[in-house]
Amino acid sequence: MAGTERQREIRRRRQRREKVRYLSKRAEKASGGEKPEIARKLRQLTPGAEVIIQRLGL
């Protein structure tokens, strides 16, 4: 068995948090052409992406 739904939910949340952290670090160093791509990935990743994108200045 793969585990309880709660454990899967926690795992997904942790993975999402790590990915957002990674993309945020990349956005700081990104050139002008890479920023829209990072913003697109953030929008696909999480429903609260607009707040993150605004905070990062993308």
Buried (B, 14 or more C-beta within 10 A) or exposed (E): EEEEEEEEEEEEEEEEEEBBEEBBEBBEEBEEEEBEBBBEBBEEBBEEBEEBBEEBEB
